[in-house]
Amino acid sequence: MANSSRVYNIWALMKQRCGNPDAANYSRYGARGIAVCDEWQRFPGFIADMGQPPTVKHTLDRIDNNLGYSKANCRWATVEEQQNNRRDSVIIEAFGEKMTLAQWCRKIKITRDMVRHRIFVLGMKPEEAFIAPKMSHVKKIVRKIVDGKIVATYLSLADAGRAEGVDKRVIWNALAGKNKTAMGCQWRYEG
């Protein structure tokens, strides 16, 4: 069970990020209109509603990130639960379930980069992206000069990297849209 001074610090930091414009993360809380309810302005009201966290691994989490701190909108959560509850979490629905991209990757034991590439670059449906065998997405890679003239075609991303003498991730970043070009050229999949 967590001690009282730890819980007091959690409460004090909550108030800081919501009410102190000089706080480092005020822009993500108070400036967005995230407030602390009247009952929690004083520590006894907070502790009466929330009690002690179940373990030292639990911290205060808002269930709806667009609402403020109150008994109805807060819970004690683990770091993993909080990471899955972020405003910028990518939620993917597949096989009748909704989970974050990170949760899917842990469940099916596949990397985030591979899933992102398959869904957002290759246009696969989530179910297809999750069950496709590794490297089933191989398509020919076309290297294009900026004016549009095709200079070379490669059988795979790995072949392109070897032929160009660079780590294939350099080319992949251009294919995935993270960079507009790689080595001064545009890259795309054939077809």
Accessible surface in RSA format (square Angstrom, percent):
REM  Atomic radii and reference values for relative SASA: ProtOr
REM  Chains: A
REM  Algorithm: Lee & Richards
REM  Probe-radius: 1.40
REM  Slices: 20
REM RES _ NUM      All-atoms   Total-Side   Main-Chain    Non-polar    All polar
REM                ABS   REL    ABS   REL    ABS   REL    ABS   REL    ABS   REL
RES MET A   1   180.50  93.5 116.29  77.0  64.21 152.9  89.01  75.7  91.49 121.2
RES ALA A   2     5.80   5.3   0.00   0.0   5.80  13.2   0.43   0.6   5.37  14.2
RES ASN A   3    94.13  64.9  83.83  81.0  10.30  24.8  40.02  96.3  54.11  52.3
RES SER A   4    71.29  60.2  66.62  88.9   4.67  10.8  36.16  77.0  35.13  49.2
RES SER A   5    73.52  62.1  63.74  85.1   9.79  22.5  49.61 105.7  23.91  33.5
RES ARG A   6    56.96  23.9  53.44  27.2   3.51   8.4  37.74  51.6  19.22  11.6
RES VAL A   7     0.00   0.0   0.00   0.0   0.00   0.0   0.00   0.0   0.00   0.0
RES TYR A   8   103.61  48.4 103.61  59.0   0.00   0.0  65.77  49.4  37.85  46.7
RES ASN A   9    84.25  58.1  83.55  80.7   0.70   1.7  16.29  39.2  67.96  65.7
RES ILE A  10    22.05  12.5  20.29  15.1   1.75   4.2  21.95  15.8   0.10   0.3
RES TRP A  11    23.75   9.5  23.75  11.5   0.00   0.0  23.75  12.7   0.00   0.0
RES ALA A  12    31.92  29.3  29.02  44.8   2.90   6.6  30.89  43.5   1.03   2.7
RES LEU A  13   107.13  59.7 106.00  75.8   1.13   2.8 106.00  74.4   1.13   3.0
RES MET A  14     0.00   0.0   0.00   0.0   0.00   0.0   0.00   0.0   0.00   0.0
RES LYS A  15    62.05  30.3  55.87  34.3   6.18  14.7  29.48  26.5  32.57  34.7
RES GLN A  16    82.71  46.3  81.86  59.8   0.85   2.0  24.78  52.7  57.94  43.9
RES ARG A  17    36.18  15.2  36.11  18.4   0.07   0.2   4.07   5.6  32.11  19.5
RES CYS A  18    14.99  11.3   3.35   3.7  11.65  27.4   3.36   8.5  11.63  12.5
RES GLY A  19    56.43  69.6   0.00   N/A  56.43  69.6  31.20  85.6  25.24  56.5
RES ASN A  20    46.60  32.1  44.30  42.8   2.30   5.5  12.38  29.8  34.22  33.1
RES PRO A  21    96.66  70.4  76.14  69.4  20.53  74.6  76.14  62.9  20.53 127.6
RES ASP A  22   133.70  93.7 102.53 102.0  31.17  73.7  29.94  70.5 103.75 103.5
RES ALA A  23    21.58  19.8   6.17   9.5  15.41  35.0  14.74  20.8   6.84  18.1
RES ALA A  24   112.79 103.7  67.27 103.8  45.52 103.5  79.78 112.4  33.00  87.4
RES ASN A  25    47.07  32.5  44.98  43.5   2.09   5.0   8.05  19.4  39.02  37.7
RES TYR A  26    50.81  23.7  50.76  28.9   0.05   0.1  20.08  15.1  30.72  37.9
RES SER A  27    77.19  65.2  65.18  87.0  12.02  27.7  46.26  98.5  30.93  43.3
RES ARG A  28   129.26  54.3 127.96  65.2   1.30   3.1  46.72  63.9  82.54  50.0
RES TYR A  29    34.06  15.9  34.06  19.4   0.00   0.0   2.12   1.6  31.94  39.4
RES GLY A  30    13.40  16.5   0.00   N/A  13.40  16.5   1.17   3.2  12.23  27.4
RES ALA A  31    66.94  61.5  28.42  43.9  38.51  87.6  35.00  49.3  31.93  84.6
RES ARG A  32    80.29  33.7  44.74  22.8  35.55  84.6  37.07  50.7  43.22  26.2
RES GLY A  33    61.64  76.0   0.00   N/A  61.64  76.0  36.98 101.5  24.65  55.2
RES ILE A  34     4.71   2.7   2.72   2.0   2.00   4.8   2.80   2.0   1.92   5.2
RES ALA A  35    60.20  55.4  56.04  86.5   4.16   9.5  57.82  81.4   2.38   6.3
RES VAL A  36    15.23  10.0   4.00   3.6  11.24  27.1   4.09   3.5  11.15  30.2
RES CYS A  37    28.76  21.8  16.76  18.7  12.00  28.2  26.64  67.5   2.12   2.3
RES ASP A  38   124.74  87.4 109.48 109.0  15.25  36.1  30.82  72.5  93.92  93.7
RES GLU A  39   113.62  65.2  98.37  74.4  15.25  36.3  54.58 105.6  59.04  48.2
RES TRP A  40     0.00   0.0   0.00   0.0   0.00   0.0   0.00   0.0   0.00   0.0
RES GLN A  41    73.31  41.0  68.62  50.1   4.69  11.2  34.28  73.0  39.03  29.6
RES ARG A  42   179.63  75.4 176.97  90.2   2.67   6.3  65.29  89.2 114.34  69.3
RES PHE A  43    39.69  19.9  38.00  23.5   1.69   4.4  38.00  23.0   1.69   4.8
RES PRO A  44    83.83  61.1  78.53  71.6   5.30  19.2  80.76  66.7   3.07  19.0
RES GLY A  45    23.05  28.4   0.00   N/A  23.05  28.4  19.64  53.9   3.41   7.6
RES PHE A  46     0.00   0.0   0.00   0.0   0.00   0.0   0.00   0.0   0.00   0.0
RES ILE A  47    46.69  26.6  42.42  31.6   4.27  10.3  42.42  30.5   4.27  11.6
RES ALA A  48    85.35  78.5  45.05  69.5  40.30  91.7  56.31  79.3  29.04  76.9
RES ASP A  49    47.75  33.4  29.00  28.9  18.75  44.3   0.30   0.7  47.45  47.3
RES MET A  50    25.13  13.0   9.80   6.5  15.33  36.5   7.06   6.0  18.06  23.9
RES GLY A  51    26.86  33.1   0.00   N/A  26.86  33.1  26.19  71.9   0.67   1.5
RES GLN A  52    55.18  30.9  35.03  25.6  20.14  48.0  22.11  47.1  33.07  25.1
RES PRO A  53     0.32   0.2   0.00   0.0   0.32   1.2   0.00   0.0   0.32   2.0
RES PRO A  54    81.05  59.1  53.52  48.8  27.53 100.1  65.03  53.7  16.02  99.6
RES THR A  55    58.38  41.5  56.59  57.4   1.79   4.3  57.58  77.3   0.81   1.2
RES VAL A  56    98.60  64.9  85.86  77.7  12.74  30.7  85.86  74.6  12.74  34.6
RES LYS A  57   154.03  75.1 145.38  89.2   8.64  20.6  96.06  86.5  57.97  61.7
RES HIS A  58    29.32  16.0  29.32  20.4   0.00   0.0  14.21  14.6  15.11  17.6
RES THR A  59    45.21  32.2  45.21  45.8   0.00   0.0  41.83  56.2   3.38   5.1
RES LEU A  60    14.26   7.9   1.01   0.7  13.26  33.3   1.01   0.7  13.26  35.7
RES ASP A  61    12.56   8.8  10.03  10.0   2.53   6.0   2.53   5.9  10.03  10.0
RES ARG A  62    17.03   7.1  13.66   7.0   3.37   8.0   0.33   0.4  16.70  10.1
RES ILE A  63    88.93  50.6  79.12  58.9   9.82  23.7  79.46  57.2   9.47  25.7
RES ASP A  64    58.93  41.3  53.48  53.2   5.45  12.9  20.31  47.8  38.62  38.5
RES ASN A  65    26.32  18.2  22.89  22.1   3.43   8.3   6.37  15.3  19.95  19.3
RES ASN A  66   104.93  72.4  85.66  82.8  19.27  46.4  23.49  56.5  81.44  78.7
RES LEU A  67    99.09  55.2  96.70  69.2   2.38   6.0  99.09  69.6   0.00   0.0
RES GLY A  68    23.17  28.6   0.00   N/A  23.17  28.6  10.16  27.9  13.01  29.1
RES TYR A  69     8.00   3.7   6.74   3.8   1.26   3.3   0.41   0.3   7.59   9.4
RES SER A  70    31.17  26.3  31.17  41.6   0.00   0.0  22.22  47.3   8.95  12.5
RES LYS A  71   129.66  63.3 117.82  72.3  11.84  28.2  67.13  60.4  62.53  66.6
RES ALA A  72    97.29  89.5  62.33  96.2  34.96  79.5  73.66 103.7  23.64  62.6
RES ASN A  73    10.88   7.5  10.58  10.2   0.29   0.7   6.64  16.0   4.23   4.1
RES CYS A  74     9.91   7.5   0.00   0.0   9.91  23.3   0.00   0.0   9.91  10.7
RES ARG A  75    85.14  35.7  80.63  41.1   4.51  10.7  35.67  48.8  49.47  30.0
RES TRP A  76    33.80  13.6  15.52   7.5  18.28  42.9  15.52   8.3  18.28  29.7
RES ALA A  77     0.03   0.0   0.03   0.0   0.00   0.0   0.03   0.0   0.00   0.0
RES THR A  78    41.21  29.3  41.21  41.8   0.00   0.0  37.23  50.0   3.98   6.0
RES VAL A  79    97.64  64.3  95.56  86.5   2.08   5.0  96.05  83.5   1.59   4.3
RES GLU A  80    93.26  53.5  86.71  65.6   6.55  15.6  30.34  58.7  62.92  51.4
RES GLU A  81    75.23  43.2  71.00  53.7   4.24  10.1  26.96  52.1  48.27  39.4
RES GLN A  82    44.47  24.9  40.66  29.7   3.81   9.1   7.55  16.1  36.92  28.0
RES GLN A  83    91.76  51.3  86.13  62.9   5.63  13.4  31.94  68.0  59.82  45.4
RES ASN A  84    25.84  17.8  14.75  14.3  11.09  26.7   9.96  24.0  15.88  15.3
RES ASN A  85    32.72  22.6  26.17  25.3   6.55  15.8   9.77  23.5  22.96  22.2
RES ARG A  86   120.74  50.7 106.31  54.2  14.44  34.4  31.04  42.4  89.70  54.4
RES ARG A  87   141.19  59.3 101.89  51.9  39.30  93.6  38.54  52.7 102.65  62.2
RES ASP A  88    96.71  67.7  70.95  70.6  25.75  60.9  47.98 112.9  48.72  48.6
RES SER A  89    29.72  25.1   6.37   8.5  23.36  53.8  11.01  23.4  18.71  26.2
RES VAL A  90    46.50  30.6  38.60  34.9   7.91  19.0  42.88  37.3   3.62   9.8
RES ILE A  91   100.17  57.0  72.79  54.2  27.38  66.0  72.79  52.4  27.38  74.3
RES ILE A  92    11.13   6.3   8.06   6.0   3.07   7.4  11.13   8.0   0.00   0.0
RES GLU A  93   100.13  57.5  84.11  63.6  16.02  38.1  25.57  49.5  74.56  60.9
RES ALA A  94     0.78   0.7   0.00   0.0   0.78   1.8   0.78   1.1   0.00   0.0
RES PHE A  95   105.00  52.5  71.80  44.5  33.20  86.4  86.40  52.4  18.60  53.2
RES GLY A  96    75.56  93.2   0.00   N/A  75.56  93.2  33.94  93.1  41.62  93.2
RES GLU A  97    73.40  42.1  68.64  51.9   4.75  11.3  34.93  67.6  38.46  31.4
RES LYS A  98   145.45  71.0 116.77  71.6  28.68  68.3  59.34  53.4  86.10  91.7
RES MET A  99    30.57  15.8  26.57  17.6   4.01   9.5  12.63  10.7  17.94  23.8
RES THR A 100     6.33   4.5   6.28   6.4   0.05   0.1   6.28   8.4   0.05   0.1
RES LEU A 101     5.83   3.2   5.57   4.0   0.26   0.7   5.57   3.9   0.26   0.7
RES ALA A 102    19.76  18.2  17.07  26.3   2.69   6.1  17.41  24.5   2.35   6.2
RES GLN A 103    53.38  29.9  49.58  36.2   3.81   9.1   7.87  16.7  45.52  34.5
RES TRP A 104     3.11   1.2   3.11   1.5   0.00   0.0   3.11   1.7   0.00   0.0
RES CYS A 105    11.44   8.7   8.61   9.6   2.82   6.6   8.93  22.6   2.50   2.7
RES ARG A 106   112.56  47.3  96.18  49.0  16.39  39.0  77.19 105.5  35.38  21.4
RES LYS A 107   113.09  55.2  83.38  51.2  29.71  70.7  72.01  64.8  41.08  43.8
RES ILE A 108    51.86  29.5  26.04  19.4  25.82  62.2  32.52  23.4  19.33  52.5
RES LYS A 109   180.99  88.3 145.85  89.5  35.15  83.7 115.31 103.8  65.68  70.0
RES ILE A 110    30.47  17.3  16.97  12.6  13.51  32.6  24.24  17.5   6.24  16.9
RES THR A 111    87.33  62.1  80.11  81.2   7.22  17.2  81.60 109.6   5.72   8.6
RES ARG A 112   126.29  53.0 121.82  62.1   4.47  10.6  32.45  44.3  93.85  56.9
RES ASP A 113    77.15  54.0  75.45  75.1   1.70   4.0  19.48  45.9  57.66  57.5
RES MET A 114    37.96  19.7  31.47  20.8   6.49  15.5  34.01  28.9   3.94   5.2
RES VAL A 115     0.00   0.0   0.00   0.0   0.00   0.0   0.00   0.0   0.00   0.0
RES ARG A 116    92.88  39.0  92.31  47.1   0.57   1.4  21.23  29.0  71.65  43.4
RES HIS A 117     5.73   3.1   5.17   3.6   0.56   1.4   4.92   5.1   0.81   0.9
RES ARG A 118     0.82   0.3   0.82   0.4   0.00   0.0   0.06   0.1   0.76   0.5
RES ILE A 119    24.83  14.1  17.55  13.1   7.28  17.5  17.55  12.6   7.28  19.7
RES PHE A 120   118.79  59.4  84.32  52.2  34.47  89.7  88.16  53.4  30.64  87.7
RES VAL A 121    46.41  30.5  16.72  15.1  29.69  71.5  20.31  17.7  26.10  70.8
RES LEU A 122    28.94  16.1   4.44   3.2  24.49  61.6   7.04   4.9  21.90  58.9
RES GLY A 123    57.97  71.5   0.00   N/A  57.97  71.5  30.75  84.4  27.22  61.0
RES MET A 124    27.86  14.4  20.82  13.8   7.04  16.8  23.35  19.9   4.51   6.0
RES LYS A 125   148.29  72.3 146.21  89.7   2.08   4.9  94.75  85.3  53.54  57.0
RES PRO A 126    29.55  21.5  29.55  26.9   0.00   0.0  29.55  24.4   0.00   0.0
RES GLU A 127    63.37  36.4  63.37  47.9   0.00   0.0  29.27  56.6  34.10  27.8
RES GLU A 128    86.72  49.8  82.61  62.5   4.11   9.8  33.40  64.6  53.32  43.5
RES ALA A 129     0.00   0.0   0.00   0.0   0.00   0.0   0.00   0.0   0.00   0.0
RES PHE A 130    14.26   7.1   0.38   0.2  13.87  36.1   0.38   0.2  13.87  39.7
RES ILE A 131   126.87  72.2 100.74  75.1  26.12  63.0 106.62  76.8  20.25  55.0
RES ALA A 132    18.56  17.1   5.71   8.8  12.84  29.2  10.01  14.1   8.55  22.6
RES PRO A 133    96.72  70.5  86.51  78.9  10.21  37.1  96.72  79.9   0.00   0.0
RES LYS A 134   155.97  76.1 131.35  80.6  24.62  58.6  75.42  67.9  80.55  85.8
RES MET A 135    87.22  45.2  78.81  52.2   8.41  20.0  64.89  55.2  22.33  29.6
RES SER A 136    59.12  50.0  20.36  27.2  38.76  89.3  32.00  68.1  27.12  38.0
RES HIS A 137    28.02  15.3  22.94  15.9   5.08  13.0  10.27  10.6  17.76  20.7
RES VAL A 138    66.00  43.4  39.75  36.0  26.24  63.2  43.61  37.9  22.39  60.7
RES LYS A 139    95.29  46.5  87.06  53.4   8.24  19.6  53.85  48.5  41.45  44.1
RES LYS A 140    90.56  44.2  85.69  52.6   4.87  11.6  32.81  29.5  57.75  61.5
RES ILE A 141     0.73   0.4   0.73   0.5   0.00   0.0   0.73   0.5   0.00   0.0
RES VAL A 142     1.37   0.9   1.37   1.2   0.00   0.0   1.37   1.2   0.00   0.0
RES ARG A 143    44.46  18.7  44.46  22.7   0.00   0.0   0.00   0.0  44.46  26.9
RES LYS A 144    43.67  21.3  43.67  26.8   0.00   0.0   3.52   3.2  40.15  42.8
RES ILE A 145    62.96  35.8  62.96  46.9   0.00   0.0  62.96  45.3   0.00   0.0
RES VAL A 146    93.03  61.2  78.82  71.4  14.21  34.2  78.82  68.5  14.21  38.5
RES ASP A 147   120.02  84.1  76.97  76.6  43.05 101.8  50.28 118.3  69.74  69.6
RES GLY A 148    34.87  43.0   0.00   N/A  34.87  43.0  19.46  53.4  15.40  34.5
RES LYS A 149   147.32  71.9 136.62  83.8  10.70  25.5  88.28  79.5  59.04  62.9
RES ILE A 150    88.05  50.1  67.34  50.2  20.72  49.9  67.34  48.5  20.72  56.2
RES VAL A 151    74.88  49.3  43.11  39.0  31.78  76.6  47.83  41.6  27.06  73.4
RES ALA A 152    26.95  24.8  18.56  28.6   8.39  19.1  26.95  38.0   0.00   0.0
RES THR A 153    64.17  45.6  36.05  36.5  28.12  67.0  23.06  31.0  41.11  62.1
RES TYR A 154    32.99  15.4  28.31  16.1   4.68  12.2  24.22  18.2   8.76  10.8
RES LEU A 155   119.67  66.6 113.42  81.1   6.26  15.7 113.42  79.7   6.26  16.8
RES SER A 156    15.52  13.1  15.39  20.5   0.13   0.3  10.65  22.7   4.87   6.8
RES LEU A 157    31.17  17.4  28.29  20.2   2.88   7.2  28.29  19.9   2.88   7.8
RES ALA A 158    25.91  23.8  22.23  34.3   3.68   8.4  23.70  33.4   2.21   5.9
RES ASP A 159    41.42  29.0  38.44  38.3   2.98   7.0  13.59  32.0  27.84  27.8
RES ALA A 160     0.00   0.0   0.00   0.0   0.00   0.0   0.00   0.0   0.00   0.0
RES GLY A 161     2.32   2.9   0.00   N/A   2.32   2.9   1.75   4.8   0.57   1.3
RES ARG A 162   168.94  70.9 141.93  72.3  27.01  64.3  81.90 111.9  87.03  52.7
RES ALA A 163    69.73  64.1  26.39  40.7  43.33  98.6  38.81  54.7  30.92  81.9
RES GLU A 164    41.92  24.1  18.14  13.7  23.78  56.6   4.78   9.2  37.14  30.3
RES GLY A 165    66.51  82.0   0.00   N/A  66.51  82.0  35.81  98.3  30.70  68.8
RES VAL A 166    45.82  30.2  27.99  25.3  17.83  43.0  37.27  32.4   8.55  23.2
RES ASP A 167    67.93  47.6  49.25  49.0  18.68  44.2  36.17  85.1  31.75  31.7
RES LYS A 168    98.47  48.0  94.95  58.3   3.51   8.4  50.59  45.5  47.87  51.0
RES ARG A 169   160.55  67.4 160.54  81.8   0.01   0.0  64.02  87.5  96.53  58.5
RES VAL A 170    60.83  40.0  58.57  53.0   2.26   5.4  60.63  52.7   0.20   0.5
RES ILE A 171     0.00   0.0   0.00   0.0   0.00   0.0   0.00   0.0   0.00   0.0
RES TRP A 172    29.23  11.7  29.23  14.1   0.00   0.0  24.26  12.9   4.96   8.1
RES ASN A 173    41.06  28.3  41.06  39.7   0.00   0.0   0.09   0.2  40.98  39.6
RES ALA A 174    10.24   9.4   0.21   0.3  10.04  22.8   0.21   0.3  10.04  26.6
RES LEU A 175    17.14   9.5   0.65   0.5  16.49  41.4   1.61   1.1  15.52  41.8
RES ALA A 176    25.62  23.6   3.80   5.9  21.83  49.6   4.64   6.5  20.98  55.6
RES GLY A 177    60.91  75.1   0.00   N/A  60.91  75.1  31.29  85.9  29.62  66.3
RES LYS A 178   122.44  59.7  88.11  54.1  34.33  81.7  67.25  60.5  55.20  58.8
RES ASN A 179    71.94  49.6  64.44  62.3   7.51  18.1  16.20  39.0  55.74  53.9
RES LYS A 180   190.20  92.8 168.22 103.2  21.98  52.3 119.12 107.2  71.08  75.7
RES THR A 181    53.34  37.9  43.52  44.1   9.82  23.4  17.61  23.7  35.73  54.0
RES ALA A 182     5.15   4.7   0.55   0.8   4.60  10.5   5.15   7.3   0.00   0.0
RES MET A 183    74.17  38.4  33.67  22.3  40.50  96.4  50.02  42.5  24.16  32.0
RES GLY A 184    53.84  66.4   0.00   N/A  53.84  66.4  35.12  96.4  18.73  41.9
RES CYS A 185     3.55   2.7   3.55   4.0   0.00   0.0   0.00   0.0   3.55   3.8
RES GLN A 186    68.52  38.3  68.52  50.1   0.00   0.0  11.88  25.3  56.64  43.0
RES TRP A 187    15.41   6.2   0.00   0.0  15.41  36.2   0.16   0.1  15.25  24.7
RES ARG A 188    90.16  37.9  86.66  44.2   3.50   8.3  51.32  70.1  38.84  23.5
RES TYR A 189    32.74  15.3  24.99  14.2   7.75  20.2  22.61  17.0  10.14  12.5
RES GLU A 190    79.77  45.8  67.65  51.2  12.12  28.9  25.55  49.4  54.22  44.3
RES GLY A 191   110.38 136.1   0.00   N/A 110.38 136.1  71.34 195.8  39.04  87.4
END  Absolute sums over single chains surface
CHAIN  1 A    11506.4       8918.9       2587.5       6325.9       5180.5
END  Absolute sums over all chains
TOTAL         11506.4       8918.9       2587.5       6325.9       5180.5
